[in-house]
Amino acid sequence: MRKDRKMTLQKTFLAGLIAVFTLFGSSTLDARLNVVATTPDLGSIAEAVGGDRVSVTSLARGTEDAHFVSPRPSFIRVLNRADVLIENGAEIEIGWLPPLIANARNRDIQTGRPGRVMASEGVSLLDIPSGPVDRTMGDVHVSGNPHFLLDPLNAKIVAENIAAAFIELDSEGADDYRAAMEAFKERIDEKMEEWTAAMEPFEGTKVIAYHATFRYFAERFGFDVIGLIEPLPGIEPSPRHLQSIIRKIENEDVRMIWAEPFRPSRTVQRVSTAGGVPVLRLPELVGGVPEAEDYFSLIDYNVRRIVAALDTNSADA
């Protein structure tokens, strides 16, 4: 009886220890930084830099417009538990992120804290307004065009920003973060040679885009976006504006239309049919199409689609 009682007490003690570790030991056993990224692009870079030392959650889906992400109640809980929040910046999240942060009540991700990472810091932004901005100009970003991650060289700057935050918050992993950041940057440089070589034969090609999403991408690879289907940022086109775009296509040797997958199909197809040029649905975000699983495959996909379309057009000409 005494022996059975002793064994019962030992089992109870062990069960109690297991319960304690289950409830309170996760932070000790899994000391990874809990990272939240506003977009899957930022999430992909954070995973590359952080490796096994971080756990990354992305708020926006790759199929969404990052300007208009649908806030979900689960976002508040996710942000409440975050050690790090990585936001794109340049006001792309301004319509949906601030209320979520306020409701999350997490001091660690407030502006000015080490856990708040502004990805756009240090990036040379395009399209900064030169004068006063008002609502008649559409959804203009005062800080500049926020779609800078479609220039792969900007991804190197973002990786540096993320690594700096991780190192400050987890100094024990500093060497790991630095090594991963350098590996990411080296891979960008290697892929840039490949991407540039593929796109170089088509330098100067004129295209129409739906939104100013591809400004950085076009500038990096030598394409000329000569018109936008949107007359103003965030404003749907009128029939008159669409006619002006169609005339531009006909008169200026435009080769294709670039539009994100979520843009209105009817509008884009109308311009394509009337102008006699193909539409390429090019994702902006990781996960925008199944093939764009991470940052590198996102750029790979867009380069491959453009080159294939222009090779076909050249063969038909």
Backbone hydrogen bonds, N-H to C=O, Kabsch-Sander energy under -0.5 kcal/mol:
donor,donor_aa,acceptor,acceptor_aa,energy
5,R,1,M,-2.5
6,K,2,R,-2.1
7,M,3,K,-2.4
8,T,4,D,-2.4
9,L,5,R,-2.3
10,Q,6,K,-2.3
11,K,7,M,-2.4
12,T,8,T,-2.3
13,F,9,L,-2.4
14,L,10,Q,-2.7
15,A,11,K,-2.6
16,G,12,T,-2.1
17,L,13,F,-2.2
18,I,14,L,-2.4
19,A,15,A,-2.2
20,V,16,G,-2.3
21,F,17,L,-2.6
22,T,18,I,-2.4
23,L,19,A,-2.5
24,F,20,V,-3.4
25,G,20,V,-0.7
25,G,21,F,-1.2
28,T,25,G,-0.6
29,L,25,G,-3.2
30,D,26,S,-2.8
33,L,53,R,-2.6
35,V,33,L,-0.9
35,V,55,S,-3.1
36,V,84,V,-2.7
37,A,57,T,-2.9
38,T,86,I,-2.3
43,G,39,T,-2.0
44,S,40,P,-2.2
45,I,41,D,-2.0
46,A,42,L,-2.6
47,E,43,G,-2.2
48,A,44,S,-1.9
49,V,45,I,-2.3
50,G,46,A,-3.0
51,G,47,E,-2.4
53,R,50,G,-1.9
54,V,51,G,-1.2
55,S,33,L,-2.9
57,T,35,V,-2.4
59,L,37,A,-2.5
60,A,38,T,-2.4
64,E,61,R,-1.7
66,A,64,E,-0.6
68,F,65,D,-1.6
69,V,66,A,-0.5
75,F,72,R,-2.0
76,I,72,R,-0.6
76,I,73,P,-0.9
77,R,73,P,-1.0
78,V,74,S,-2.3
79,L,75,F,-2.8
80,N,76,I,-2.1
81,R,77,R,-1.2
82,A,79,L,-1.0
83,D,34,N,-3.0
84,V,34,N,-1.9
85,L,115,G,-3.6
86,I,36,V,-2.9
87,E,85,L,-0.6
87,E,117,V,-2.6
92,I,89,G,-1.4
94,I,91,E,-0.9
96,W,93,E,-1.9
97,L,93,E,-2.9
100,L,96,W,-0.7
100,L,97,L,-0.6
101,I,97,L,-2.1
102,A,98,P,-2.4
103,N,99,P,-2.0
104,A,100,L,-1.6
105,R,101,I,-1.1
106,N,101,I,-0.5
107,R,105,R,-0.6
109,I,106,N,-1.3
110,Q,107,R,-1.3
113,R,110,Q,-2.2
115,G,108,D,-0.7
116,R,113,R,-2.0
117,V,85,L,-3.1
117,V,115,G,-0.7
118,M,116,R,-0.5
119,A,87,E,-3.0
119,A,117,V,-0.8
120,S,88,N,-1.0
121,E,118,M,-1.7
123,V,120,S,-2.3
125,L,123,V,-1.1
137,M,134,D,-1.9
138,G,135,R,-1.7
139,D,233,P,-3.5
140,V,138,G,-2.0
142,V,140,V,-0.7
144,G,141,H,-1.0
145,N,126,L,-3.5
150,L,147,H,-1.4
151,D,148,F,-1.7
154,N,151,D,-1.6
155,A,151,D,-0.8
156,K,152,P,-0.7
156,K,153,L,-0.5
157,I,153,L,-0.9
158,V,154,N,-2.1
159,A,155,A,-2.2
160,E,156,K,-1.7
161,N,157,I,-2.2
162,I,158,V,-2.5
163,A,159,A,-2.6
164,A,160,E,-2.3
165,A,161,N,-1.6
166,F,162,I,-2.4
167,I,163,A,-2.6
168,E,164,A,-1.9
169,L,165,A,-2.0
170,D,166,F,-2.3
173,G,170,D,-1.6
174,A,171,S,-1.7
177,Y,173,G,-2.7
178,R,174,A,-2.6
179,A,175,D,-2.4
180,A,176,D,-2.4
181,M,177,Y,-2.6
182,E,178,R,-2.5
183,A,179,A,-2.2
184,F,180,A,-2.4
185,K,181,M,-2.5
186,E,182,E,-2.5
187,R,183,A,-2.2
188,I,184,F,-2.1
189,D,185,K,-2.2
190,E,186,E,-2.3
191,K,187,R,-2.9
192,M,188,I,-2.6
193,E,189,D,-1.4
194,E,190,E,-1.3
195,W,191,K,-3.4
196,T,192,M,-2.9
197,A,193,E,-1.9
198,A,194,E,-1.9
199,M,195,W,-2.0
200,E,196,T,-2.1
202,F,199,M,-2.0
203,E,200,E,-1.8
204,G,222,G,-4.2
205,T,202,F,-2.1
206,K,253,D,-0.5
207,V,224,D,-2.5
208,I,256,M,-2.1
209,A,227,G,-2.2
210,Y,258,W,-1.7
214,F,211,H,-0.7
215,R,212,A,-1.2
218,A,214,F,-3.0
219,E,215,R,-2.2
220,R,216,Y,-2.4
221,F,217,F,-1.9
222,G,218,A,-0.7
222,G,219,E,-0.6
223,F,218,A,-2.6
224,D,205,T,-2.9
225,V,223,F,-0.6
226,I,207,V,-2.0
226,I,224,D,-1.0
227,G,207,V,-0.6
229,I,209,A,-2.3
230,E,210,Y,-2.1
235,I,232,L,-2.4
242,L,238,S,-2.4
243,Q,239,P,-2.1
244,S,240,R,-1.7
245,I,241,H,-1.9
246,I,242,L,-2.4
247,R,243,Q,-2.3
248,K,244,S,-1.7
249,I,245,I,-2.2
250,E,246,I,-2.1
251,N,247,R,-2.3
252,E,248,K,-1.9
254,V,249,I,-1.2
255,R,206,K,-2.8
256,M,206,K,-0.7
257,I,278,P,-2.3
258,W,208,I,-3.0
259,A,257,I,-0.5
259,A,280,L,-2.3
263,R,260,E,-1.7
268,V,264,P,-1.9
269,Q,265,S,-2.8
270,R,266,R,-2.0
271,V,267,T,-1.8
272,S,268,V,-2.3
273,T,269,Q,-2.9
274,A,270,R,-2.3
275,G,271,V,-2.5
276,G,272,S,-1.5
277,V,272,S,-1.4
280,L,257,I,-3.3
281,R,279,V,-0.6
282,L,259,A,-1.6
282,L,280,L,-1.1
287,G,292,A,-2.4
288,G,285,L,-2.2
292,A,289,V,-1.6
293,E,291,E,-1.5
298,L,294,D,-1.9
299,I,295,Y,-1.8
300,D,296,F,-2.6
301,Y,297,S,-2.4
302,N,298,L,-2.0
303,V,299,I,-2.6
304,R,300,D,-2.8
305,R,301,Y,-2.5
306,I,302,N,-2.1
307,V,303,V,-2.6
308,A,304,R,-2.4
309,A,305,R,-2.1
310,L,306,I,-2.4
311,D,307,V,-2.5
312,T,308,A,-1.9
313,N,309,A,-2.3
314,S,310,L,-2.5
315,A,311,D,-2.1
316,D,312,T,-1.9
317,A,313,N,-1.5
